[in-house]
Amino acid sequence: MLKNKNIIYFFVSGRKDRIQNNDVMAKEFFYGYHHLNKNNSVEIIEFNDNLAKPNNLKILKFTDKVIRKLTLLPIFYSEILSLLNLKKIKESDHIVITNDRIGCSVLPILIYLKFFKKSSFSSSVFILGLFSNIKKNGLNSIFQKFYLNLFLKTIDNLIFIGEGEYDFASNRFKKYKSKFSYLPFAIDNSFWKKSKQHVKQVPDYVLFVGNDSNRDFTKVIEIVKSLPEINFKLVTTQISDEDINLSNVELIKGHWNHKLISDKDLRDIYQNASISILPLKNTLQPSGQSVALQCMSMEIPVMISDTEGFWDKSYFSHEENIFFIQNNTVDNWIKEIKKLYSDKHKLSTLGKKGKSTIEKRFILDNFYKGLEEIITDTI
């Protein structure tokens, strides 16, 4: 067990306010913060905290643009690099970086402290699509390869929450495989559960939730327009009223980082859904993962594109605990939604077995145990 360590968590945004305001919330998007904070001193630093001085900020913003263009990697030095953040990292025992964007952006500080100042802190970074845009040829590939090798050499633990991306990186970057761990993303199943007092409303609806760029929003719009006989709720900021203005559709502006919808409100929306649909682009990034697991925890059947980045194929089976769309066309989505929506027995079976899968494999206690083991090995 980790005890009495100084740990820093790096997030993009949205966590500090929720903790300070004691919001009613699920804990999965804190990536183990609540667990480690019980026995250690844990500080949160978010993008745009402790920024550099104005003149330095201008230089960093210009540098951001140049290096992003050269490497095609998510680099934003101006949002994280500062002397105060450098000092905080130096005084820590371990830092937990919760996505690739932060990892790539804070890299200069880590290189400076680790290789020039010989600081004793260790680091872990969660990988959520870093290897989904690897270039094999051209000038970009040269700069990208150089930056990625610096990244892999500097970070102590690279934690993949998707098995597809973990396998890809392990085969492509064998030199660093000992640093790689696959830790399945888990959800707060004590929060994502149906109320015992809940009575399902009629009519029910098919649900779509999400904002990330790997959701196929164009496909969602086409699906909804083609099924006027079915009610839909869309929780997203990426589809506008102008895109879709139909009597069978309710559009709800929701975005977790920007606090446009609370976890409690989203849970209430989940409770009356018959199906959760997740049309995705084919990518290594485990897109749709959190929404799918939350829905399954609440016994809502999930229909999802069968992508190479799906997070854990060994625990999910088509038409047993999930419904994979392998032919990812609009016409096939429409056909399969119609078929499943009218099959109440299959809906019930998928919902129950989905929930059982979550309880066996994808709960926070499992995630916390795995994370603590990974950090302990290097701290």
SELO-734463 format. One line per 3 residues: number of its first residue (from 1); their letters; for each residue x, y, z of C-alpha. Coordinates in steps of 0.05 Angstrom, whole numbers, padded with zeros to 5 digits, always signed. Example, Ala and Ser with C-alpha at 12.3 -4.5 7.8 and 13.67 -1.06 7.14 Angstrom:
<pts>
1	as	+00246:-00090:+00156; +00273:-00021:+00143
</pts>
This chain:
<pts>
1	mlk	+00000:+00000:+00000; +00025:+00070:-00018; +00030:+00114:+00044
4	nkn	+00055:+00183:+00060; +00077:+00200:-00010; +00072:+00267:-00046
7	iiy	+00032:+00254:-00109; +00011:+00303:-00163; -00047:+00289:-00210
10	ffv	-00048:+00327:-00276; -00116:+00338:-00309; -00140:+00380:-00366
13	sgr	-00200:+00411:-00329; -00263:+00399:-00290; -00238:+00363:-00228
16	kdr	-00221:+00416:-00177; -00289:+00450:-00180; -00326:+00384:-00171
19	iqn	-00284:+00365:-00110; -00288:+00434:-00078; -00364:+00439:-00089
22	ndv	-00376:+00368:-00063; -00415:+00352:-00126; -00455:+00287:-00128
25	mak	-00412:+00250:-00179; -00382:+00185:-00204; -00308:+00176:-00190
28	eff	-00281:+00142:-00253; -00257:+00205:-00288; -00210:+00220:-00229
31	ygy	-00166:+00160:-00248; -00153:+00137:-00177; -00146:+00205:-00143
34	hhl	-00197:+00190:-00088; -00164:+00124:-00071; -00092:+00150:-00068
37	nkn	-00114:+00212:-00030; -00135:+00169:+00030; -00063:+00152:+00052
40	nsv	-00021:+00203:+00014; -00016:+00278:+00002; -00046:+00287:-00068
43	eii	-00049:+00353:-00105; -00086:+00368:-00169; -00057:+00412:-00224
46	efn	-00100:+00428:-00284; -00084:+00458:-00351; -00077:+00534:-00344
49	dnl	-00057:+00529:-00270; +00006:+00568:-00250; +00018:+00594:-00321
52	akp	+00083:+00624:-00344; +00092:+00700:-00347; +00058:+00736:-00405
55	nnl	+00120:+00744:-00448; +00141:+00672:-00438; +00069:+00651:-00453
58	kil	+00072:+00683:-00522; +00136:+00646:-00538; +00107:+00580:-00514
61	kft	+00043:+00589:-00555; +00084:+00600:-00617; +00127:+00539:-00600
64	dkv	+00064:+00498:-00590; +00040:+00512:-00661; +00108:+00497:-00693
67	irk	+00119:+00431:-00656; +00047:+00408:-00666; +00054:+00419:-00740
70	ltl	+00120:+00381:-00743; +00100:+00322:-00699; +00024:+00319:-00707
73	lpi	+00022:+00306:-00632; -00022:+00341:-00580; +00030:+00390:-00552
76	fys	+00008:+00451:-00512; +00067:+00477:-00472; +00033:+00543:-00459
79	eil	-00020:+00509:-00417; +00025:+00473:-00368; +00098:+00495:-00369
82	sll	+00118:+00543:-00313; +00171:+00550:-00259; +00120:+00536:-00205
85	nlk	+00097:+00471:-00237; +00170:+00451:-00246; +00182:+00463:-00172
88	kik	+00120:+00423:-00152; +00141:+00364:-00195; +00211:+00365:-00168
91	esd	+00185:+00361:-00097; +00137:+00303:-00111; +00148:+00228:-00104
94	hiv	+00103:+00210:-00163; +00062:+00245:-00216; +00001:+00216:-00250
97	itn	-00013:+00246:-00318; -00084:+00230:-00340; -00079:+00235:-00416
100	dri	-00031:+00240:-00474; -00042:+00314:-00486; -00016:+00331:-00417
103	gcs	+00040:+00281:-00422; +00066:+00310:-00487; +00058:+00381:-00461
106	vlp	+00095:+00371:-00395; +00151:+00331:-00426; +00205:+00386:-00426
109	ili	+00198:+00393:-00350; +00204:+00318:-00340; +00266:+00314:-00385
112	ylk	+00299:+00371:-00350; +00287:+00344:-00280; +00300:+00271:-00295
115	ffk	+00363:+00275:-00338; +00394:+00341:-00318; +00374:+00351:-00245
118	kss	+00371:+00276:-00229; +00307:+00286:-00190; +00279:+00224:-00156
121	fss	+00205:+00229:-00174; +00173:+00176:-00219; +00116:+00184:-00269
124	svf	+00056:+00148:-00297; +00015:+00170:-00357; -00052:+00143:-00382
127	ilg	-00052:+00130:-00457; -00117:+00147:-00493; -00101:+00148:-00567
130	lfs	-00029:+00172:-00570; -00011:+00117:-00620; -00073:+00125:-00664
133	nik	-00039:+00175:-00710; +00029:+00144:-00722; +00061:+00166:-00788
136	kng	+00106:+00116:-00825; +00133:+00162:-00879; +00149:+00235:-00892
139	lns	+00179:+00292:-00853; +00126:+00289:-00799; +00144:+00216:-00785
142	ifq	+00216:+00236:-00769; +00197:+00290:-00718; +00142:+00247:-00690
145	kfy	+00187:+00187:-00680; +00240:+00231:-00646; +00188:+00261:-00598
148	lnl	+00155:+00195:-00582; +00222:+00163:-00566; +00238:+00220:-00518
151	flk	+00169:+00210:-00487; +00176:+00135:-00479; +00247:+00141:-00451
154	tid	+00226:+00193:-00400; +00161:+00166:-00372; +00166:+00108:-00323
157	nli	+00097:+00077:-00333; +00051:+00080:-00393; -00018:+00056:-00374
160	fig	-00063:+00036:-00431; -00138:+00033:-00418; -00152:+00000:-00485
163	ege	-00124:-00069:-00502; -00121:-00053:-00577; -00075:+00006:-00569
166	ydf	-00033:-00032:-00517; -00022:-00089:-00566; -00004:-00041:-00622
169	asn	+00046:-00002:-00580; +00076:-00067:-00552; +00090:-00093:-00622
172	rfk	+00113:-00026:-00651; +00157:-00002:-00593; +00185:-00067:-00565
175	kyk	+00244:-00031:-00534; +00198:+00001:-00483; +00148:-00055:-00472
178	skf	+00171:-00066:-00400; +00142:+00003:-00385; +00074:-00014:-00414
181	syl	+00014:-00038:-00373; -00057:-00052:-00394; -00105:-00030:-00340
184	pfa	-00179:-00035:-00360; -00217:+00030:-00350; -00269:+00020:-00295
187	idn	-00332:+00057:-00275; -00363:+00074:-00208; -00416:+00020:-00207
190	sfw	-00441:+00042:-00139; -00462:+00107:-00173; -00483:+00080:-00241
193	kks	-00542:+00038:-00220; -00617:+00045:-00228; -00656:+00072:-00170
196	kqh	-00698:+00019:-00135; -00756:+00068:-00135; -00750:+00083:-00209
199	vkq	-00810:+00069:-00253; -00792:+00068:-00327; -00826:+00122:-00367
202	vpd	-00864:+00110:-00431; -00847:+00124:-00486; -00775:+00103:-00479
205	yvl	-00719:+00123:-00526; -00653:+00104:-00559; -00595:+00144:-00529
208	fvg	-00531:+00173:-00557; -00480:+00206:-00511; -00411:+00236:-00527
211	nds	-00368:+00291:-00554; -00300:+00263:-00573; -00276:+00268:-00645
214	nrd	-00278:+00192:-00655; -00354:+00191:-00649; -00386:+00190:-00718
217	ftk	-00434:+00248:-00711; -00453:+00249:-00784; -00475:+00177:-00780
220	vie	-00515:+00192:-00716; -00553:+00247:-00753; -00568:+00202:-00812
223	ivk	-00591:+00145:-00767; -00639:+00189:-00728; -00669:+00220:-00791
226	slp	-00681:+00151:-00820; -00719:+00125:-00759; -00777:+00173:-00746
229	ein	-00817:+00119:-00711; -00766:+00114:-00655; -00753:+00167:-00601
232	fkl	-00681:+00190:-00592; -00643:+00230:-00539; -00576:+00258:-00560
235	vtt	-00530:+00284:-00505; -00474:+00322:-00540; -00447:+00391:-00559
238	qis	-00425:+00367:-00628; -00495:+00365:-00659; -00536:+00429:-00665
241	ded	-00610:+00444:-00670; -00597:+00463:-00742; -00568:+00394:-00756
244	inl	-00629:+00358:-00730; -00697:+00388:-00715; -00746:+00330:-00712
247	snv	-00805:+00313:-00667; -00776:+00246:-00647; -00709:+00276:-00623
250	eli	-00690:+00312:-00559; -00622:+00345:-00562; -00588:+00358:-00495
253	kgh	-00524:+00399:-00491; -00478:+00358:-00449; -00402:+00361:-00437
256	wnh	-00368:+00332:-00375; -00306:+00377:-00374; -00348:+00440:-00382
259	kli	-00399:+00419:-00330; -00457:+00426:-00380; -00489:+00365:-00349
262	sdk	-00480:+00332:-00281; -00468:+00259:-00269; -00534:+00256:-00231
265	dlr	-00572:+00286:-00290; -00538:+00238:-00338; -00556:+00179:-00294
268	diy	-00629:+00201:-00295; -00626:+00204:-00371; -00596:+00134:-00374
271	qna	-00652:+00104:-00332; -00705:+00108:-00387; -00662:+00089:-00446
274	sis	-00678:+00024:-00483; -00612:+00022:-00521; -00548:+00062:-00521
277	ilp	-00518:+00070:-00590; -00445:+00088:-00604; -00428:+00096:-00678
280	lkn	-00353:+00106:-00681; -00297:+00120:-00730; -00247:+00063:-00736
283	tlq	-00189:+00083:-00691; -00140:+00054:-00639; -00167:+00101:-00586
286	psg	-00218:+00067:-00541; -00274:+00115:-00558; -00342:+00106:-00526
289	qsv	-00313:+00065:-00469; -00338:+00103:-00409; -00409:+00113:-00436
292	alq	-00414:+00040:-00456; -00391:+00016:-00387; -00437:+00065:-00350
295	cms	-00496:+00042:-00391; -00481:-00032:-00380; -00475:-00019:-00305
298	mei	-00547:+00007:-00309; -00571:-00054:-00351; -00577:-00013:-00415
301	pvm	-00559:-00054:-00477; -00502:-00023:-00517; -00495:-00023:-00593
304	isd	-00425:-00002:-00614; -00381:-00001:-00677; -00331:-00058:-00677
307	teg	-00266:-00018:-00681; -00193:-00038:-00674; -00189:+00004:-00611
310	fwd	-00244:-00033:-00574; -00219:-00038:-00503; -00224:-00111:-00484
313	ksy	-00249:-00163:-00535; -00237:-00222:-00488; -00293:-00200:-00441
316	fsh	-00346:-00180:-00492; -00384:-00224:-00539; -00431:-00202:-00594
319	een	-00505:-00211:-00576; -00486:-00239:-00508; -00468:-00177:-00466
322	iff	-00459:-00125:-00522; -00481:-00115:-00594; -00424:-00102:-00643
325	iqn	-00438:-00068:-00709; -00386:-00099:-00755; -00413:-00071:-00820
328	ntv	-00408:+00001:-00798; -00455:+00031:-00851; -00515:+00075:-00837
331	dnw	-00561:+00025:-00870; -00535:-00032:-00826; -00542:+00011:-00763
334	ike	-00614:+00026:-00781; -00630:-00047:-00795; -00598:-00072:-00730
337	ikk	-00630:-00018:-00686; -00699:-00035:-00713; -00687:-00109:-00701
340	lys	-00660:-00102:-00630; -00709:-00048:-00609; -00768:-00094:-00623
343	dkh	-00737:-00155:-00588; -00753:-00144:-00515; -00725:-00212:-00493
346	kls	-00657:-00198:-00525; -00656:-00128:-00496; -00667:-00156:-00426
349	tlg	-00614:-00210:-00435; -00562:-00161:-00461; -00576:-00113:-00404
352	kkg	-00570:-00165:-00349; -00507:-00198:-00377; -00476:-00130:-00390
355	kst	-00485:-00111:-00318; -00456:-00177:-00295; -00394:-00165:-00338
358	iek	-00383:-00097:-00307; -00388:-00125:-00236; -00337:-00180:-00252
361	rfi	-00285:-00139:-00289; -00295:-00064:-00294; -00305:-00036:-00224
364	ldn	-00263:+00016:-00189; -00235:-00030:-00136; -00201:-00070:-00191
367	fyk	-00175:-00007:-00223; -00149:+00021:-00157; -00112:-00043:-00141
370	gle	-00079:-00046:-00210; -00059:+00027:-00209; -00028:+00022:-00140
373	eii	+00013:-00039:-00161; +00039:-00002:-00223; +00060:+00059:-00184
376	tdt	+00090:+00020:-00126; +00138:-00015:-00175; +00171:+00051:-00192
379	i	+00163:+00097:-00132
</pts>
